[in-house]
Amino acid sequence: MSPDVPPQGLRGRILGGGTEPDPRFTLANERTFLSWIRTSLALLAGGVAVEALTQQVFEPQVRTALAAVLLVLGALLAAGAFTRWLRIERSLRHKRPLPLPLIAPLLGVGAAMISVVLIIALVQG
């Protein structure tokens, strides 16, 4: 597709029109998306592992809370990764400034919540 021709059909509706950006930027955006997805999958695996493998380590309520936070954080991160990819792709196509990374604070807050639960569990245990 020529860089001067705006995309049509489903592609145009999803990407919001505009012109094709430099492929290097699109591919970099895709690599970043995949990095967020890998992080999301690690959090999901961690949630499953906490629930399955830590019966001897944590009380049931603590174990369930940790697993739930990890699973919810992983799901939110996956959804946020797609939203971020799409917003950046649209910004590139319309030559607008890149949007703020809203999923980075989400990950930071989630990690802080997990840390607090772990600290409380360790102090009480």
N, C-alpha and C positions, 0 to 999 in steps of 0.2 A: 504494500500500500504506500502510495506517495505521501511524503510528509505534509504536502499542501492540501490533501483531501481529508476532510473530517470523516471519522469512522461512522458507518451507518448501522441501522438495525440494533440488535441486542448489544453489540459492542459499544455503539454510540450512546445508548441509554445508560449502560453501566458506567462507562468511563466519562460521561458528561460532555462528549464532543471534544472540541479543541483539535490540536494537531499532534502528530506523533512526535514524542520527545526523542532525544538522542538515545539509541538502544542501550548505551552503557548506563544511563540513569535508570531506565526501566529495569534492567537486569540487576543493578545495585539495590533497587527498591525490592525486587523479588527476593534477593539473598537476605535482606534484612527481615522480610516477612518470614522466610523459612527459619531464620534464627529465633524469632519470637515463637514460632510453632514448636521448635525443638525444646525451648524452655518450657512451653506449655505442656508438652508431652512428659518432660521430666517431672514437673509438678504433679501431673496426674499419676504417674508411676509412683512417685513418692507418697501420695495419698493412699494408694492401694497398698504399698509396702508397709506404711505405718499401721494401717488397720490389720493387715495380715500377719505381720512379723513382730509386733511389739507388745503382745499380751503380757509378757513377763516384766516389761519395763514400765508401762504406764497404766494407771487406773483406767477403767473402761471409758469414763466421761472425758478424760484428757485425751486418750487415744482417738476417740470419735471426733472430738473437737479439732485435733490436729489434722486428722484425715479429711474432715469436711472442709477446713480452711484451705488445705492443699488442693483438693478437688475443685472447689469453687474458684479458687485463684487460677488454676489451670484452664478451666472453662472460660473464665472472663478474659484471660490473656489470649486464648485462641480467637475469641470473637474480636477482641481489641486489635489483634494483629491484622485481621482481614480489614477492619475498618481503617486502620492506619495505612495499610497498603493502598486501599482505594482512595483515601483522601490525598495521599502523596502523589499517586498516579494522576489524579485530576488536577492537582496543583501544577505538576510538570507539564501537562497538556495545555494548560491555560496560562503558563508562565507567571504564576502567582507565587508568593512566598510559601515556603513549606509550613504545614500546620505544626502546632506544638505536639510533642510526643506524650499523649495522655496515658499510655499504658505503662510508661516508666514509673510515674508516681504510684500507679496501681500496684505494680510489682513491689515497690519499696514499702508501701503500707502493708501489703500482705506479708512480706518477709518480717516486718516489725511485729505484726500480730502473732505470727508463728513463734518468733523469739520470745515474746511476752508469755505465751502459753507454756513454752519449754522452761523458761526461768521459774515461773510459778510452780510448775510440776516438780522441778528439781529442788526447789527450796522446801516444798511441802513433803517431798519424798525422803 
